[in-house]
């Protein structure tokens, strides 16, 4: 199990695509069905984040690695 574990951090300035990158990583990893409609900015769950269209709070997620 440990050989399949990777820890990464995505750090960039405001409005440089961090959320978009995470959305695409989740999509490419098969976390979401390719045919299913998934909303953009899936990690932005806070109401203020949704309203303003920006990520405010730090998030973490797990992605299966082959």
FENDA-V230428 format. One record per residue. N is the residue number from 1. BURIAL is b if it has 9 or more other C-alpha atoms within 8 Angstrom, else e. Layout:
BEGIN
N;BURIAL + N;BURIAL
END
This chain:
BEGIN
1;e + 2;e + 3;e + 4;e + 5;e + 6;e + 7;e + 8;e + 9;e + 10;e + 11;e + 12;e + 13;e + 14;e + 15;e + 16;e + 17;e + 18;b + 19;b + 20;b + 21;e + 22;e + 23;b + 24;e + 25;b + 26;b + 27;b + 28;e + 29;b + 30;e + 31;b + 32;b + 33;e + 34;e + 35;e + 36;e + 37;e + 38;e + 39;e + 40;e + 41;e + 42;e + 43;e + 44;b + 45;e + 46;e + 47;e + 48;e + 49;b + 50;b + 51;e + 52;e + 53;e + 54;e + 55;e + 56;e + 57;e + 58;e + 59;e + 60;e + 61;e + 62;e + 63;e + 64;e + 65;e + 66;e
END
